[in-house]
Amino acid sequence: MSTPFQDAVEAIRHGAPPADEAATLYQELTPTERLWLLDGDEPFWEGQAVMMTEGYNVRPLVHGAIDRLGIPGLRFSDGPRGVVMGRSTAFPVSMARGASWDLDLEERVGQAIGAEVAAQGGNFFAGVCINLLRHPAWGRAQETYGEDPVLLGEMGAALTRGVQHHVMACVKHYALNSMENARLKVDVTADDATLHEVYLPHFRRVVDEGVAGVMSAYNAVNGEWAGQNRALLTEILRDRWGFEGVTVSDFVFGIRDAAASLDAGLDVEEPFRQIRAERLESDLASGAVSWEAVELAGLRIIATQLRFAAEHREPVPPADVVASAPHRALAREVAARGMVLLRNETVDGAPVLPLDRASLRRLAVVGRLSDVPNTGDRGSSNVRAPYVVTALAGLRAALPDTEVVAVLEDDAAEAARIAATCDAAIVVAGYTADDEGERADPSAFTDELTALFPPVPEGAEEQQRASMAGSEAIDAGGDRVRLTLREVDEEIIRQVAGANPRTVVTIVAAGAVLTESWREHVPGVVMAWYAGMEGGNALADVLLGAAEPSGRLPFAIPTSEEHLPYFDRDAAAITYDRWHGQRLLDRLGVPAAFPFGFGLSYTTFALAGAAAEQTSADGARVTVTVTNTGSRSGRHVVQVYGHRPEVGDRVLLGFASIGLEPGQHAEVSVPVSLRPLATWDADADDLVLPRGAIVVEAAAHAGDPRSATTSLALA
């Protein structure tokens, strides 16, 4: 028998406006049910107890289900490296996928994730993470795609398209969330130009793609908490950008005031019945907020679910899609595609990579991380994969006829001794969840924050203490305290390289790692990231040449911390400007160790014959001929940059990747956005594009001296 919700869905499929059907459903709700829409369905302390016993988000967290009318509610699953529920496919972290610069590949990842959410009873995936990487010390760098708004926006849009084949996607954390330790207290100040030119364009791009949800951040923006910031949630998101979906808070501490959050345009408090359940009725009675605001949020919540349901007729994927063989194969493909070859010097007349498996009789694998399942932090993005292939396991599986000798201890002398007896040495070094990642430090729970908890039910005091103690599970990570490897890792690298000329360092990290003290000592360096459950197999694929390295850096790596913006991981207040990453290096006039977009291949490419034409008020198309000038097949990422002749502020406009056989050439057409060239005009209260000629570069990386250059006259 159909429900009122299903009847409304069918009406929309036959042409009825979703807003009208949402209004009809809303009129059938009781006042209690109307408030029920606005937060999670589980009482706070009961929900906390479930998480303590079952684990975080092992099943959907439900918000606003009205069984009487068949309204399913938002059935939440976290991300972004896969589905947090159950034992799902652990893909490489977002930063690793950002390094692929491949939108089709990321859309495929999104389809796989969406299918696994739906198969496990979810309908709302809050894993489109696109906060800008302002500084490499940011603890949650692994959850985003890079330092550039265009890369962030396009990758986020691709993931959204893929996920929304099956479930609603939610983008986060809106906005200016680029610190971890201080996220619950910091007030981030930014002027209008910085906001609209640097920190908001990627959110706008994902909104334009049709994302169903937007999650607010914990931090304050210009003096007001993001979860109750009317300028962000209503004036920019809805009035300026035209967003019609649902807004949700970050968990537990995402709003501080029930009335203020609702009045500002925050629809759903997540994940439990907490502040709104305790305070909203009295706020309504006192006039602190109106029933009109309740209705406005409720209509958006229902309409978002109706629109999505009306657009999707496909059956729910079967349970066996979760961590299925095709999804595991995709995880391996993505991991290999994202690995960035940073250095590949010649040894005995040939590049050190790929290793020649036929001549490898004995291989040294060195480093404490070589045989550690290391897929990222242990916070809200942690995916409980059924297995994880380590670097050591992957190399041993790929080299059954080679003696693979492991040195896992922090012993530089022993590592060098073993390496000297081998044909090549692989050093695996970097970070773990103890060094960077989400952090829930119990000492951060001030009286101001614990006052946001509902009263503890009688007899549940022990449950409360257990819940608070459980926060210690991620009392690690946070923002990084160093940007180099550990001193012992650097010493191991130098000694192993001294003992074996065929030494390759693979770096496991989310953001930039400074390599100045050892980089010149080794012929091979690979940025391997937190590479997911198939990461070890993918690393073997790349090192042995079964997969061509085509990853490109999604951020610039500087030579010194002095070339980075100011960062205080314990700040209560900080001001952001437009200068970070490659653009800051360009402004300072200092070279990067590795520039934004950089990456080597096992083959070579040339770009020629660039041409550009404007296709819309804020869009253009750039064509360029790409030739594989080497002896192996490979994939190249064409990056298009633009700047005004009189201004040296080079910005990324768009990108596209293409696979070519040796000697093959093809014309690549890159759709680009002109919005990154726009500047904020206070008088117009808007972004304004420049007029006249701009320089357009089709390049292999930012500042590429071999770029194919043309010009474009903007109307």
N, C-alpha and C positions, 0 to 999 in steps of 0.2 A: 504494500500500500504506500502511495506517495505521501510525502510530507509537504507542508506549506513551503519549505525551502526548495524542495525539488520542483514544486509547481512553479515557483518564481524563476528557477533556472530555465525550465522549459519555455516560459513566457519570454525570457530574454533571448533565447535561441530563435524565437519566432518574431523578434523585432521590438520587444518591449524595452524601454530604457531601464538600465540597472538601478538608477537612482529612484525611479518610481516604484519598482518592485521592492527595493530596500525600505522605502517609506511605508509600503503596505505591510511588510513583515514587522516593521518597528511598531506599528500601531497595535499589533497583536500582543506585544510584550507588556508584562506588568512592570510597575516601577522597580521592583526588586530585580527582575530580569534585565532591565535596562542598565542598572548599575553592574550587574553580573558580567556584562559584555566588556567592562572596562579594566579588568585585571585577570590574573590567573584563577583557575578553578579550585586549586588545592589551598587549604588554610596554610599559613606561613610555616608554623612549627611542624605540622604534619608533613608538609612538602620537604622541609629540611631533613626530617627524620628519614624519609624515603631515600633521599639522596645519600644520606650517611650509610644506609644499609645496602642499597642497590648500586650506588655510584651515580655520578652526574649524568643526567639526561640519557639514561639507558633506554628510556621509552619516551614517547612524545610528551611534552609539557603543554597542557591544554589551557587555552584562554578563551572564555566566553562561549562555551558550548551550551546550546539551549535544546535539549533533547526533545522537548515538547513540540517544537516547531521544525526539528531536523537540522538546525543550524549547527554545523560541525565545530565551529570555533577555529581559532588558529592553533594548530597542532605542531608545536615547535620542535625543530632539531637544530643543534648548533653545528658549526663548521669552523674553518673552511677547507681543511686538508682532507675532507671526506665527511661521512656521516658519523656523528658522535654516538648515536644510538647503536646498540647491539655490537656485533663484531664485523665491522664494515671494511670496505676497501680504504686503506690509508694511502692516499695519493701524496706526491711530494707537496711540501708547503707552498703557499701561494707565491712566495718570492722565487722559488725554483721554477714555477710555471710562468711567472712573469719573465724570467730569463729566456723562455722559449720564443717570446714575441710572436706567438702563433695563435691567432684568434680562433681558427677552425679547431685546433687541438683543444683549446680551453673550452670551447662550446661542447666538444665531445665529453670532456671531463664533467661539465655541468649536467649533461644528459645522464651520465652514469650516476652522479650524486643524486640527482632528482629522482631517478628510478629507485635508488636504495632508500631514500627518505620515504617515498610512497609505499614501498614494499613493507616498511616497518611501521606503517600507520600514521606517518607524518604528512603534513600538507604545507609546511612553512619552514623554509630553510634559511636560517639567519647566518649565512656564511659568505656573503659577497662583501669581502673586507677590502676597503680601498683607501684607508688613511695614508696620507703622504709620509714617506720616509724622509723626515727632516734631518735626522742625525743617526749614524749607524749604531749608536749605543741603545737606541730604543728597544726595549725588551721584546716587544711584539712585532718587530720588523718581519718576522717569518709569516705573519698573517696577511701581509699586503704584497703588492706587485712591484713596488719600486719607488723612485724619487720623483717621477714626472707625471703631471696631471693627465697628459694624453695617454701614456701607457696604462696608468691606473684606470682611466675611464673606459678605454677600449677593452681591456682585459676583463674589467668588471661587467661591462655590457655583454661580452661573450659568455661569461659564466652565467649571467642572468638568463640569456636566451636559452642556454642549455638546460638549466635547472627548471625553467618554466615550461618545458615540454611535459613535466610531470607534477610539479608542486610550485607554490608561490615562493619567490625569492625575496630576501630582505637584505638591503645594503646597510653597512655600518662602518664605523661609529661616527655619527654625524654630530659634531664636526671638530676639527683641530685636535684630534686625539692622537698625539705622537709622543707621549710619555707614558711610562707604566707605573713606576713607584709612586708618583705623586698624582695619579689619575683621579683619586677621590677628593683631592683638595685643591688642585691647581686651577688658577684662573688664567686662561690664555687670552691675551689681548692681541688683536690684529686690526689694522685699519681697513676701510672698505676696499681699497685697491688690492691689498694683500689677500683679503678674503676672496674676492671675486676673480682675481687673476691667477691665484696660486692654489688656495686650499678648498675651493668649492667647485671648480669646473668638472672634476671627475665625478662628483656626486650628481651634478646636473646631467652629465652624459648618461649615467645609469638610469636616472629618472626618465630621460628622453627615450631610453630603451624600453620603458614600460615596467620597471620593477614594481612588485606589489607592495613592498614594505620598506620602511626606513627606520633604523634603530638609532636612537640618540646616544650620545656619549656620556660618560661620567663627569668629565671636567666641565668647568664653567667657561663660557666664551663672552668676553667683554663684560664681565661682571655678573652674569646670570648663568645658572646651571643649564647645561645643554638640554636636559630633559624637561625643562620648563622655560625655554628660551623662545619667546614669541617671534623674535626677529628671524631665528633659524627655522622654526617649525611651521610658522604660518606666513610671515611676510616674504621670506625668500622661497621656501620649499613649495608652498601652495600658491601664493599670490603671484610671485614672479615666474616660477618654473611650471606651474600648472599641475603639480602632483595631485593625483586623485586617490592614491592608495591609503594604506594604514600606517600610522606611526606607532612605534613601540619603544618602551624604555629599555635601557640596559638593566641587568638583574640586580634586585635588592636595594641598591643605592642609586638607582638611575633617576629617581625623582626625590625631592626633599619635601615637597608641599603638594598635597592632593589637589587642592583647588587651583593653585598656580599652574600646575602641569596641564590640567584639563583646559583651563582658560587659554594657555599658550598654544594648544593644538596637539598635545600628546594624547593619543587615543587609548593605548593599552599599557597598563603597568605590568611588567613581567618580573618574575615568573609566577608568583603566588598572590593570594589575597593578603595584602599587607597594608600600606599606608591608606590607599583609597577605601579599602574595606573598613578600616578603623575610623576614618575621618570624613569621608565624603558626604555621608548623610548629614552630619552636623554642619558641614560647610554649606550644603544646600539650604539647610534650615536657617542659617545665619545670613544668607545672601552673599557669602564669600565667592560663590560660583553659582551659575544658573542651570536650570534644567535644560535650557536651550543649548548650553555647551555640552551637556550629557547627550542630548539628541544628535547634535552635529557629529560627535565622535561615534556614536552608535550607528548612525547611517553610513558613515565611512567604513566602519568595521564590517557591516553586513554587505554593503555594496561591493567591497573588495572580494569577499568570498563568493558572492553571486557571479561577478564578472569572470572570476577564474573558473568556477565550476561550469559556467555556460560555454566557455571556450574549450573545455576538455571533456571529450567523450570516451577517450581510450580507457580500457580496463586497467586496474591497478596491477603493476608488475608483480610477478610471483615472488615468493620469499627467496627462492634460490638465485635471484639476480644479485643478492647481497654477496660481495666478495667473490663473484663468479669468475670463471676463467677469462672471459673477455675483459672484465674490469681489471683483473690483475695484470693482464697483458697491456692494457692501456696505461696502468700505473707504471709499468716498466718502460713503455715507450715515452711517456711524459718525462720520467726521471732522466732518461738518456738525452732527450731533446733539450732539457734545461741546463745540462752541465756545460760550464763555460771553460774552454781551453784558454788559459791566460798566458801560458808560456810553453814553447815547444822548440827548444834549441837543438842544434845538430850535434850528434855524438857519432864519431867514426863515419862521418859522411852522410848521415841520414837523421831526420828528426827523431827524437827519442820516442815519440808517440806517432802512430800506435805501436805497441810492443809486438814483436814478431813471435807469435806463439810457437812456431816451429822450432825456434832456437832457444826457447825458455826451458832449460832443464831444471832450474832452481830459482825461485822467486821469493824475496823477503817482503813480508807485509808487516809493517812496523806501526806501533802507536796504540795507546790505551783505547782509542775509539774504533779500532779495526774490527773488533768482534762484539760491539755493543749495539743492541737495537736502539737506534737514535733517530726517531722520526720527528722530533720537535718537542715543544714544552708539554707539561702535564696539566695544563689548565683547561679552560672550556673548549679548546679546539682539539683536545686529545682524542684520537681515533683508536679504538681497541681492536687493532687488526688481528686476524687469526694467526698471523706469523709475520716476522720481519727478517728479510735476508740481509745479513751484515756484509760489509766489504770483504771480509775474509771468506765468508761462506760463498759469496758470489764468485770470487776469483778461483776458489777451489773447485767449484762446480764447472766453471768455464775452462779449467786447465786440469783435466783428469790425469794427464800424462806428465804433469810438472810437479815437482816437489815444492809445495808452498809452505814456507817456514814463517811462523808468526813470532813476533817479539811484542808482547802486550804490556810489559812493564815500562815504567819511566826510567829506563836505563840506557843512556846514550852510548856508553862504551859497549854494552852487549849488543845493542842494535847495530852499531858500526861493525862489530866483529862478525855478526851474522851476514850483514849486507855485503861485506867483502867477499863472502863465499858464494854469492848469488850472481845471476846474470842481470838482474835488475832489482830495484827496491821501490816499493810503494809505501810512502809514509802517510798515514791518515791522522790528521790533527784538526782541532777546532774546539767547538763548544758542545754543551749538552743543556738539558733543561735546568741544571743547576746554575748555569752561567747567564742564560737569557730566556725570557718567556714571560707568560702571565704570572703575576705575583699576587697572593692574598696574604699579606702580612698581618697577623693578629694584632700587632702593636699599632696598626693603622686604624683599628676600630675604636675611635674616640667616642666620648660620651655623646657627641653630636650625631655620630653615625648609629650607635647602638640605640639611640632614642627613636630611630626609625623602625625598630623591630616592634611588632605587636606585643602586648602583655603575654607573659608565659602562662599557658593554661595550668591550672592547679594540678600538681603532681608531675609536671613535665620539666621540672628544673634540671634533672639529670640529662634529659634530652637536649635541653638548651646548651649545657656545658659540652656535651659530646659534639653538638653541631658547631660550636665555636672552635673547639679543638680541631675539628676536621679541616679548618682553614689552613692548618699547618701543613697539610698535604702539598700545598703549593707555596709554602714559605721559602721559596728558592727562586732562582731566575731573576725576574725583574729586568731593569735596565742594566746594561753591561757596565762593569767596572773597568774594563780594559778593551782596547781595540786591536791589540796584538794577540798572538798566540801566547800560551804560557811560556815562561823562560825555558822550562825543561823541554817543551816541544821544539822551540827554536834551536836549542842545543842539539837535540836528537837529529833535526833536519841537517844542521851543519856537519855533524860527525858522520851521518849516513852518507851524505853527498860526498864527503871527503873520502869515504871508503868505497863508494860505488858510483861511477860516473853516470850510470843510467838510473838516476833517482827522480821519482815523480812524487810531488806532494799533492794530496787531495785535501781540500779544505772543507770542513763541515761547519756551516754557519748560516745565519740568516742575512746578515748585512756585511758591510765592508770590513775586511781584516787588513791591517797594516802589515806589509811584508818586507819593509825596507832592510831589516837586519839580516835577512836570509835569502831573499828572492834571487839574487845574482849567483848564489851558490848552487842552484839546482837547474837542470835543463827543462824540467816539466812541472807545470802547476795547473791543477784543475779545480775549479770551484764546483763542489759536488752537492752543496746544500744539505738540508734535511730531506732526504730523497724518497721517503715513503717506504712501504712494505717491500717493494721490489728494488730498492735502491742499490743493494749489493750486486744484483744481477745487471742492473743498468750501468753501474760503474765498470764492471768487467766488460760489458759491451763496448763502452767508450774507449777504455784503455787498450783493448785488444783489436779495435777497429771494426767490430761487428756493427757498431752504430757510429755515424759521423757526428762529431761534436758541432752543434749549430747554435748552442746557447750564446746569448749576448748579455752583457751586464745590464741589469735594470737600474743601476746606480753607478756613480763614479767612485773609484777607490783613490783616496788622496795619498800623498807621500807623508803627510804629517797631520797630527791632530790640530795643529795651528790653522789648518785650512778648512776647518769645519765651523759651523755656527755654534754659538754659545749653548751649552747644555748643562742644566743642573737637575739631576734626577730627583732631588728632594724639594724642588721649587714649589712655593705656594702661589707664585705669580710669575709669569714670563710673557715677553712680547715676541711675536713672530713677525719677521719681515719676509721679503720675497727671495732672500739669498740663501741658498743651500745647494749642496751637491755640485753638479757640473757647472751650474750657473754662477755659483760662488767662486769656484776655481777660475772660471773665465774672467770674472770681475777682478779677482786678485791678480790675474795674470800669471798664475803658476800652473805648471803641467800636472796632470793626474798621473798617478802610477799606472792606472788603467782607466781610460775615459768612459763616460756613459755610453752604453751601446757596444762596447768593445767585446770582441771574442774572435779567436782564431779557429780555423778549420783544418782538416787534413788535406784540403785542396785550396785553390786560390780563385778569386773572383775579380772581375773588372766591371766598372760601371761607365756607361757612355751615353751620349745623346739625350740628355735630360730635356724635357719640355713640360710646360705647365699651362693650364688654362683654368680660369675661374668658372665654376659650375653653378654657384648660388651665391647669395649674399655673404655667407660665411663658410663656403666650401670651395674646394678646388680639386683638380686631378693632375697628378704628376706622373709622367711616363718616363721610363729609362730602360735602356738595354743592359741586361745582365749577362755576362759570359763567364762560364766556368773555364778558367784558364789552366787548371791543374790536371792531374792524372787520375783523380778519383771523383766519384759522384759526391755531391754535397748539397747542402741547403744554405742559402744566403738570406740574410735579413736586410732588406732595403729600408733605410731610415731617411725620412725627409725632414729637413730642418729649414727654418726660415728666419730671416731677420731683415730689418730695414738697413739700407746701405750706410746711413749715418749713425746707426745704433748697433753696437756689437753684441747685443743680448740675443744669442742664438736660442731658438726654442724648437722643440720637436712638434711637427705638424701631423705626422702620420707614419705608417710603416706597413710593410707587407713582406712575407717570406716566400721563397720559391726554391724548389728542388731542381737541380740540373745535373745531367751527365757530363763527363769530361768533354770539353770542346763545345758543348751545347750552349746556345744563347737564346734568350727570349726577351720580349718586351714586357715589362712589368708595369701595370697601372696601379698607382697608389692613390686611393681617395684620402684627402687630407682635410683637416679642419683649419680654418683661418682664425678661429677664436683665440688660440694662444698668442696671436699677435695683437689682440685688442688690449686696450688700456682703459682703466676706470676713469670715467668723466663724472666728477661730482655734480656738475651743473645738469648734465643729462640724467644723472642717477642710473647710469648703465655703462656697460662695456662698449667701447667705440673702436671700430677697426680703423687702421691708418689708411690714408689714400696715397696713391702713387706707387712707385716701384718697390718691390721687395726682392731680396736675393733668396733663391731656393736652391738647396743643396740635396742631392740624392747621394747618400753616404753610407759607409760601413759602420761609422760611429760618430759621435759628436766631435767636430773639428777635424774630420778625416781629410788629410791633404790631397787624397786622390778622388775626392767627391766629384760627381758630375753636376755642374752648376748651370743654372738658368735664372731668368728673372720673370717676374709676374707683376703686371700693372693692375692694382686693385681699383675697381671702379668706385 
